[in-house]
Amino acid sequence: MKSYISIHDVTPHNMNNIENIIQILKNQFNIYKICILVIPGLEWKKGQIKKLRIWQYDGIEIAAHGWNHKAGPTKSLYHRIHSTIMSADCAEHLSKDSKKIFDMMKNSYDWFKQNGLQIPRLYVPPAWALGKIKIDDLSRLNFTHYECTTGVICNKKYRFVPLLGFEERTLLKALIRRFFNSLNYLMALFTGIIRIAIHPDDFNLYLKKDVFKYLSKSGNSILLHELS
Protein backbone atom coordinates (compact mmCIF):
# COMPACT_ATOMS: atom_id res chain seq x y z
CA MET A 1 0.00 0.00 0.00
CA LYS A 2 1.11 3.55 -0.75
CA SER A 3 0.66 6.35 1.76
CA TYR A 4 0.42 10.11 1.60
CA ILE A 5 1.71 11.62 4.86
CA SER A 6 0.75 15.18 5.78
CA ILE A 7 1.43 17.35 8.83
CA HIS A 8 -1.36 19.85 9.40
CA ASP A 9 -1.70 23.29 10.95
CA VAL A 10 1.85 24.58 10.59
CA THR A 11 1.91 28.02 12.25
CA PRO A 12 4.58 30.45 13.52
CA HIS A 13 3.96 29.14 17.04
CA ASN A 14 4.57 25.42 16.53
CA MET A 15 7.62 25.24 14.27
CA ASN A 16 9.68 23.31 16.83
CA ASN A 17 6.90 20.77 17.23
CA ILE A 18 6.64 20.36 13.45
CA GLU A 19 10.40 19.90 13.24
CA ASN A 20 10.17 17.14 15.84
CA ILE A 21 7.43 15.33 13.89
CA ILE A 22 9.45 15.55 10.68
CA GLN A 23 12.47 14.01 12.42
CA ILE A 24 10.34 11.19 13.87
CA LEU A 25 8.93 10.41 10.43
CA LYS A 26 12.41 10.33 8.91
CA ASN A 27 14.39 8.64 11.67
CA GLN A 28 11.88 6.15 13.08
CA PHE A 29 9.81 5.33 10.01
CA ASN A 30 12.14 6.13 7.11
CA ILE A 31 9.48 8.44 5.62
CA TYR A 32 10.96 11.24 3.55
CA LYS A 33 8.09 12.20 1.24
CA ILE A 34 6.22 14.50 3.58
CA CYS A 35 3.79 17.36 2.98
CA ILE A 36 3.32 20.09 5.58
CA LEU A 37 0.19 22.24 5.53
CA VAL A 38 0.99 25.88 6.22
CA ILE A 39 -1.57 28.45 7.42
CA PRO A 40 -0.39 31.63 5.65
CA GLY A 41 -2.58 34.38 7.11
CA LEU A 42 -0.79 34.60 10.46
CA GLU A 43 2.05 36.74 11.83
CA TRP A 44 5.01 35.03 10.20
CA LYS A 45 8.51 36.34 10.93
CA LYS A 46 11.38 36.33 8.45
CA GLY A 47 13.27 33.61 10.31
CA GLN A 48 10.23 31.34 10.32
CA ILE A 49 9.68 31.81 6.59
CA LYS A 50 13.37 31.06 6.08
CA LYS A 51 12.82 27.80 7.94
CA LEU A 52 9.98 26.93 5.56
CA ARG A 53 12.36 27.55 2.64
CA ILE A 54 14.94 25.23 4.24
CA TRP A 55 12.33 22.50 4.59
CA GLN A 56 11.39 22.91 0.94
CA TYR A 57 15.07 22.74 -0.04
CA ASP A 58 15.32 19.50 1.94
CA GLY A 59 12.48 17.98 -0.08
CA ILE A 60 9.50 18.69 2.16
CA GLU A 61 6.44 19.68 0.15
CA ILE A 62 4.46 22.66 1.41
CA ALA A 63 0.72 22.98 0.80
CA ALA A 64 -1.61 25.92 1.43
CA HIS A 65 -4.01 25.32 4.31
CA GLY A 66 -6.73 27.94 4.26
CA TRP A 67 -5.89 31.46 5.34
CA ASN A 68 -6.18 31.81 9.12
CA HIS A 69 -7.83 28.46 9.99
CA LYS A 70 -10.66 30.17 11.84
CA ALA A 71 -14.32 30.16 10.93
CA GLY A 72 -16.32 33.38 10.82
CA PRO A 73 -19.08 34.19 13.30
CA THR A 74 -21.94 33.42 10.89
CA LYS A 75 -22.64 29.70 10.62
CA SER A 76 -25.34 27.78 8.80
CA LEU A 77 -27.07 24.86 10.52
CA TYR A 78 -24.80 22.47 8.60
CA HIS A 79 -21.72 24.41 9.72
CA ARG A 80 -22.83 24.30 13.37
CA ILE A 81 -23.33 20.54 13.15
CA HIS A 82 -20.00 20.13 11.36
CA SER A 83 -18.29 22.18 14.08
CA THR A 84 -19.80 20.08 16.85
CA ILE A 85 -18.95 16.73 15.31
CA MET A 86 -15.69 17.37 13.53
CA SER A 87 -14.17 20.79 12.93
CA ALA A 88 -14.67 22.89 16.09
CA ASP A 89 -14.01 26.48 14.93
CA CYS A 90 -11.52 25.86 12.12
CA ALA A 91 -13.58 25.13 8.98
CA GLU A 92 -13.29 28.66 7.63
CA HIS A 93 -14.66 27.79 4.17
CA LEU A 94 -18.06 26.88 5.60
CA SER A 95 -18.75 30.42 6.81
CA LYS A 96 -18.08 32.02 3.39
CA ASP A 97 -19.85 32.24 0.03
CA SER A 98 -18.19 30.99 -3.16
CA LYS A 99 -16.62 34.34 -4.11
CA LYS A 100 -15.07 34.86 -0.68
CA ILE A 101 -13.74 31.30 -0.72
CA PHE A 102 -12.21 31.85 -4.16
CA ASP A 103 -10.58 35.14 -3.12
CA MET A 104 -9.23 33.60 0.08
CA MET A 105 -7.71 30.66 -1.80
CA LYS A 106 -6.10 33.02 -4.31
CA ASN A 107 -4.64 35.12 -1.47
CA SER A 108 -3.35 31.94 0.14
CA TYR A 109 -1.53 30.95 -3.06
CA ASP A 110 -0.12 34.45 -3.58
CA TRP A 111 1.32 34.54 -0.04
CA PHE A 112 3.80 31.78 -0.85
CA LYS A 113 4.96 33.54 -4.01
CA GLN A 114 5.28 36.90 -2.23
CA ASN A 115 7.45 35.35 0.47
CA GLY A 116 9.92 33.65 -1.86
CA LEU A 117 8.65 30.12 -1.31
CA GLN A 118 8.09 27.52 -3.96
CA ILE A 119 4.49 27.90 -5.08
CA PRO A 120 2.20 25.19 -3.70
CA ARG A 121 0.60 22.59 -5.93
CA LEU A 122 -1.82 21.44 -3.26
CA TYR A 123 -4.56 23.23 -1.36
CA VAL A 124 -6.12 21.63 1.71
CA PRO A 125 -9.07 23.47 3.26
CA PRO A 126 -9.17 23.41 7.07
CA ALA A 127 -11.08 20.31 8.23
CA TRP A 128 -11.04 19.23 4.54
CA ALA A 129 -14.24 21.29 4.06
CA LEU A 130 -14.20 23.02 0.66
CA GLY A 131 -17.59 24.62 1.19
CA LYS A 132 -19.66 26.20 -1.58
CA ILE A 133 -16.92 26.66 -4.16
CA LYS A 134 -17.48 24.75 -7.43
CA ILE A 135 -15.03 22.50 -9.25
CA ASP A 136 -15.09 24.90 -12.23
CA ASP A 137 -13.94 27.67 -9.89
CA LEU A 138 -11.12 25.49 -8.59
CA SER A 139 -9.84 25.10 -12.16
CA ARG A 140 -9.41 28.91 -12.36
CA LEU A 141 -6.93 28.85 -9.48
CA ASN A 142 -3.25 27.96 -9.78
CA PHE A 143 -3.30 24.90 -7.56
CA THR A 144 -3.24 21.52 -9.30
CA HIS A 145 -4.63 19.36 -6.49
CA TYR A 146 -7.23 19.81 -3.77
CA GLU A 147 -7.99 17.61 -0.80
CA CYS A 148 -11.47 17.10 0.59
CA THR A 149 -12.86 14.83 3.29
CA THR A 150 -13.17 11.76 1.09
CA GLY A 151 -10.43 12.20 -1.47
CA VAL A 152 -8.55 14.35 -3.97
CA ILE A 153 -9.62 16.59 -6.87
CA CYS A 154 -7.30 17.14 -9.86
CA ASN A 155 -8.20 18.56 -13.27
CA LYS A 156 -11.89 18.41 -12.38
CA LYS A 157 -11.54 14.70 -11.66
CA TYR A 158 -12.23 13.26 -8.24
CA ARG A 159 -10.45 10.26 -6.73
CA PHE A 160 -11.52 8.55 -3.55
CA VAL A 161 -8.62 8.21 -1.10
CA PRO A 162 -9.36 6.94 2.44
CA LEU A 163 -8.19 9.13 5.30
CA LEU A 164 -6.80 8.47 8.77
CA GLY A 165 -6.91 11.22 11.38
CA PHE A 166 -6.02 11.21 15.08
CA GLU A 167 -6.64 14.64 16.59
CA GLU A 168 -9.18 13.86 19.33
CA ARG A 169 -9.09 15.35 22.82
CA THR A 170 -11.84 13.29 24.50
CA LEU A 171 -11.95 9.55 25.00
CA LEU A 172 -15.38 9.13 23.38
CA LYS A 173 -14.37 10.95 20.19
CA ALA A 174 -11.08 9.03 20.13
CA LEU A 175 -12.97 5.71 20.20
CA ILE A 176 -15.28 6.85 17.42
CA ARG A 177 -12.30 8.04 15.37
CA ARG A 178 -10.54 4.71 15.95
CA PHE A 179 -13.55 2.88 14.51
CA PHE A 180 -13.65 5.03 11.37
CA ASN A 181 -9.88 4.81 10.97
CA SER A 182 -10.13 1.02 11.00
CA LEU A 183 -12.89 1.18 8.38
CA ASN A 184 -10.92 3.55 6.18
CA TYR A 185 -7.80 1.42 6.44
CA LEU A 186 -9.76 -1.62 5.25
CA MET A 187 -11.02 0.40 2.27
CA ALA A 188 -7.44 1.47 1.54
CA LEU A 189 -6.48 -2.18 1.13
CA PHE A 190 -8.67 -2.10 -1.99
CA THR A 191 -7.77 1.39 -3.25
CA GLY A 192 -4.04 0.84 -2.67
CA ILE A 193 -3.45 4.22 -1.04
CA ILE A 194 -4.15 5.82 2.33
CA ARG A 195 -3.92 9.40 3.56
CA ILE A 196 -2.36 9.75 7.03
CA ALA A 197 -2.97 13.20 8.53
CA ILE A 198 -0.90 14.18 11.54
CA HIS A 199 -1.71 17.23 13.66
CA PRO A 200 0.87 18.96 15.88
CA ASP A 201 -0.30 17.43 19.19
CA ASP A 202 -1.20 13.95 17.95
CA PHE A 203 1.82 12.29 19.57
CA ASN A 204 0.50 13.41 22.96
CA LEU A 205 -3.24 12.67 22.60
CA TYR A 206 -5.45 9.60 23.06
CA LEU A 207 -4.60 8.05 19.69
CA LYS A 208 -0.82 8.37 19.96
CA LYS A 209 -0.29 4.61 19.71
CA ASP A 210 -2.59 4.48 16.69
CA VAL A 211 -0.49 7.08 14.86
CA PHE A 212 2.65 4.99 15.33
CA LYS A 213 0.81 1.78 14.40
CA TYR A 214 -0.40 3.13 11.08
CA LEU A 215 2.89 4.83 10.29
CA SER A 216 4.67 1.51 10.78
CA LYS A 217 2.29 -0.06 8.22
CA SER A 218 2.32 2.87 5.82
CA GLY A 219 4.39 1.32 3.03
CA ASN A 220 5.85 3.49 0.27
CA SER A 221 5.15 7.18 0.82
CA ILE A 222 4.15 9.41 -2.08
CA LEU A 223 3.07 13.00 -2.67
CA LEU A 224 -0.44 13.68 -3.94
CA HIS A 225 0.64 15.08 -7.29
CA GLU A 226 2.28 11.72 -8.00
CA LEU A 227 -1.18 10.17 -8.23
CA SER A 228 -1.80 11.74 -11.64
Disulfide bonds with the S-S distance in Angstrom:
none
